[in-house]
Amino acid sequence: MIRLVIADDQLLVRSGLRMILEADEDLDVVGEASDGIEAVELVRRHRPDVVLMDIQMPVLDGLAATRRIAAEVPGPNVLVLTTFDRDDYVFEALRAGAAGFLLKNSPPEELVAAVRVVAAGDGLLAPTVTRRVIAEFALRQPDLPLSARLERLTERETEVLELVAAGCTNAEIAEQLILGEATVKTHISHLLVKLELRDRVQAVVFAYESGLVTPGQ
């Protein structure tokens, strides 16, 4: 059973999301929050697996709430809900520790699939949309200290990081590099430790900010 908290300041949105999610017998909405403070409190009370987080909310916005939730040990995976052509905060939410994001106009089946992906710890979803968002907000000069941190990685770990940033799954990385999936997982674990990153979502952001991967690549 995947336990969820929904955080959105609009009651109709929360109700609609709950209806979609609880139509699946493996998904259980354990709480609803109308602002970021409530979301953090519900997370501490219920310890859900996934939080569906709107960005623009009163009292405490979704970005700040995501930072607080990501700092919890253990913390749930935060799935940011956003409107791509309006929301300037997606990239910052990923940096704050969100496990991924989903467009609010996505069909119900994509919402359910996204929750399952994030709950499983697989990080970013909808790679083509993900790359568009990251590319949009990563148009900046590479951070030299971050670039220096890349030197900690082996050549193989760097290759794996590039493929992670391209949105490849572990299976796809294994196929491209002719490795076993277990070996790929080991490389990812090692590079996360070396780069002082929480998960593969932050690894994607790091790859763009450090200049290892550039928008449109």
C-alpha positions as CSV (number, residue, x, y, z in Angstrom):
1,M,0.0,0.0,0.0
2,I,1.3,3.4,-1.0
3,R,0.3,6.1,1.5
4,L,-0.1,9.7,0.3
5,V,-0.6,13.3,1.4
6,I,-2.1,15.8,-1.0
7,A,-1.1,19.5,-0.5
8,D,-3.0,22.0,-2.6
9,D,-4.8,25.2,-1.6
10,Q,-7.8,24.4,-3.8
11,L,-10.4,22.0,-2.3
12,L,-11.7,20.9,-5.7
13,V,-8.2,20.0,-6.8
14,R,-7.6,17.9,-3.7
15,S,-10.9,16.2,-4.0
16,G,-10.3,15.3,-7.6
17,L,-6.8,14.0,-6.9
18,R,-8.1,11.9,-4.0
19,M,-10.9,10.5,-6.2
20,I,-8.4,9.5,-8.9
21,L,-5.8,8.0,-6.5
22,E,-8.2,6.1,-4.2
23,A,-9.8,4.4,-7.2
24,D,-6.6,2.3,-7.2
25,E,-6.7,-0.2,-4.3
26,D,-3.0,0.1,-3.7
27,L,-3.1,3.9,-3.0
28,D,-4.3,5.4,0.2
29,V,-4.6,9.2,0.8
30,V,-3.9,9.6,4.5
31,G,-4.2,13.4,4.6
32,E,-4.9,16.7,2.8
33,A,-3.2,20.0,3.4
34,S,-4.3,23.4,2.2
35,D,-0.9,25.1,2.8
36,G,2.7,24.2,3.3
37,I,2.6,24.3,7.1
38,E,-0.2,21.7,7.1
39,A,1.7,19.6,4.6
40,V,4.8,19.4,6.9
41,E,2.7,18.7,9.9
42,L,0.8,15.9,8.1
43,V,4.0,14.4,6.9
44,R,5.4,14.3,10.5
45,R,2.1,12.8,11.8
46,H,1.4,10.1,9.1
47,R,4.9,9.4,7.5
48,P,3.4,8.9,4.0
49,D,5.4,7.4,1.1
50,V,4.6,10.2,-1.3
51,V,3.5,13.9,-1.0
52,L,1.7,15.5,-4.0
53,M,2.9,19.1,-3.6
54,D,1.4,22.2,-5.2
55,I,3.9,25.1,-5.4
56,Q,1.8,28.2,-5.0
57,M,0.1,27.9,-1.6
58,P,-0.5,30.4,1.3
59,V,1.3,30.5,4.7
60,L,4.2,28.4,3.4
61,D,4.6,27.7,-0.3
62,G,5.4,24.3,-1.7
63,L,9.0,25.1,-2.3
64,A,9.7,25.9,1.3
65,A,7.6,22.9,2.4
66,T,9.5,20.6,0.1
67,R,12.8,21.8,1.7
68,R,11.5,21.0,5.2
69,I,10.1,17.6,4.2
70,A,13.2,16.7,2.3
71,A,15.2,17.4,5.5
72,E,13.1,14.9,7.5
73,V,14.8,11.6,8.2
74,P,13.4,9.4,6.8
75,G,11.4,11.7,4.5
76,P,8.8,10.9,1.9
77,N,9.3,11.4,-1.8
78,V,7.8,14.7,-2.9
79,L,6.0,14.9,-6.3
80,V,5.6,18.5,-7.4
81,L,2.4,19.4,-9.2
82,T,2.9,22.3,-11.6
83,T,1.7,24.1,-14.7
84,F,4.7,24.2,-17.0
85,D,4.1,27.5,-18.7
86,R,3.4,29.4,-15.4
87,D,5.5,27.9,-12.7
88,D,9.0,29.3,-12.3
89,Y,9.8,27.2,-9.3
90,V,10.1,23.7,-10.7
91,F,13.9,23.7,-11.0
92,E,14.2,25.1,-7.5
93,A,11.9,22.4,-6.2
94,L,14.1,19.7,-7.6
95,R,17.1,21.4,-6.0
96,A,15.2,21.5,-2.7
97,G,14.8,17.7,-2.8
98,A,11.7,16.9,-4.8
99,A,11.7,13.5,-6.3
100,G,10.0,14.6,-9.5
101,F,7.2,16.7,-10.9
102,L,4.0,16.2,-12.9
103,L,2.0,18.6,-15.0
104,K,-1.4,19.4,-13.5
105,N,-3.1,18.7,-16.8
106,S,-1.7,15.2,-17.0
107,P,-4.3,12.4,-17.5
108,P,-5.3,10.3,-14.5
109,E,-3.4,7.2,-15.6
110,E,-0.2,9.3,-15.7
111,L,-0.8,10.6,-12.2
112,V,-1.1,7.1,-10.8
113,A,1.9,5.9,-12.7
114,A,3.9,8.9,-11.5
115,V,3.0,8.2,-7.9
116,R,4.2,4.6,-8.3
117,V,7.5,5.7,-9.9
118,V,8.2,8.2,-7.2
119,A,7.2,5.8,-4.4
120,A,9.6,3.2,-5.8
121,G,12.4,5.7,-5.5
122,D,13.1,5.9,-9.2
123,G,13.2,9.7,-9.2
124,L,12.4,11.8,-12.3
125,L,9.4,10.8,-14.4
126,A,8.3,11.8,-17.9
127,P,12.0,12.3,-19.1
128,T,11.1,14.4,-22.1
129,V,9.2,17.0,-20.1
130,T,11.8,16.8,-17.3
131,R,14.6,17.8,-19.7
132,R,12.5,20.7,-21.1
133,V,12.0,22.1,-17.6
134,I,15.6,21.6,-16.4
135,A,16.9,23.1,-19.7
136,E,14.6,26.1,-19.2
137,F,16.0,26.9,-15.8
138,A,19.6,25.7,-16.2
139,L,20.6,28.4,-18.8
140,R,23.3,29.8,-16.6
141,Q,27.1,29.7,-16.4
142,P,28.4,26.5,-14.9
143,D,29.2,26.6,-11.2
144,L,33.0,26.2,-11.0
145,P,33.0,24.6,-7.6
146,L,30.5,22.1,-8.8
147,S,32.6,21.4,-11.9
148,A,35.6,20.7,-9.6
149,R,33.5,18.1,-7.7
150,L,33.1,16.2,-10.9
151,E,36.8,15.3,-10.6
152,R,35.9,13.0,-7.8
153,L,34.2,10.7,-10.2
154,T,35.7,7.9,-12.2
155,E,35.3,7.9,-15.9
156,R,32.6,5.2,-15.7
157,E,30.7,7.1,-13.0
158,T,30.8,10.2,-15.1
159,E,29.3,8.2,-18.0
160,V,26.6,6.9,-15.8
161,L,25.8,10.4,-14.5
162,E,25.4,11.7,-18.1
163,L,22.9,9.0,-18.9
164,V,21.0,9.6,-15.7
165,A,20.8,13.3,-16.7
166,A,19.5,12.2,-20.1
167,G,16.5,10.5,-18.3
168,C,17.7,6.9,-18.9
169,T,16.5,4.2,-16.5
170,N,18.9,1.8,-14.9
171,A,18.0,-0.8,-17.5
172,E,18.7,1.6,-20.4
173,I,22.1,2.6,-18.8
174,A,23.0,-1.0,-18.4
175,E,22.2,-1.7,-22.0
176,Q,24.2,1.2,-23.4
177,L,27.2,0.6,-21.2
178,I,27.0,-3.2,-21.4
179,L,26.8,-3.6,-17.7
180,G,24.5,-5.4,-15.2
181,E,21.8,-3.4,-13.6
182,A,23.2,-4.2,-10.2
183,T,26.5,-2.6,-11.3
184,V,24.7,0.5,-12.6
185,K,23.0,0.8,-9.2
186,T,26.4,0.6,-7.5
187,H,27.9,3.3,-9.7
188,I,24.9,5.6,-9.0
189,S,25.2,5.0,-5.2
190,H,28.9,5.8,-5.4
191,L,28.6,9.0,-7.4
192,L,25.8,10.2,-5.1
193,V,28.1,9.8,-2.1
194,K,31.0,11.4,-3.9
195,L,29.0,14.4,-5.0
196,E,27.2,14.7,-1.7
197,L,23.7,14.4,-3.3
198,R,20.6,12.9,-1.9
199,D,19.2,11.1,-4.9
200,R,19.2,10.8,-8.7
201,V,16.9,13.8,-9.1
202,Q,19.6,16.0,-7.5
203,A,22.1,14.2,-9.7
204,V,20.3,15.4,-12.8
205,V,20.3,19.0,-11.5
206,F,23.9,18.8,-10.6
207,A,24.8,17.5,-14.1
208,Y,23.2,20.7,-15.6
209,E,24.6,23.1,-13.0
210,S,28.1,21.8,-13.2
211,G,28.1,22.0,-17.0
212,L,28.5,18.3,-17.6
213,V,25.3,18.3,-19.5
214,T,24.0,21.4,-21.4
215,P,20.4,22.3,-22.4
216,G,19.5,20.7,-25.7
217,Q,22.3,18.0,-25.4
